[in-house]
């Protein structure tokens, strides 16, 4: 057990450090993937309750436009009566 450091010691230190760093990165990536999966699952559950489905929106907008058309017709009739009597 002399105080002499060999090239094998340097190689062991380098590979040990590299293995530690790779292991830490792997653990962090695995944790991030687990969190993303949990977030995606939560989003899948919440999405249908937050947004209106396309077909319901089309029905709603159709009803709104129908009402607006009726209002426009009433305004046109009123203007026609005023211009006819005026």
Helices and strands as residue ranges (DSSP letters): H 7-50, H 54-85
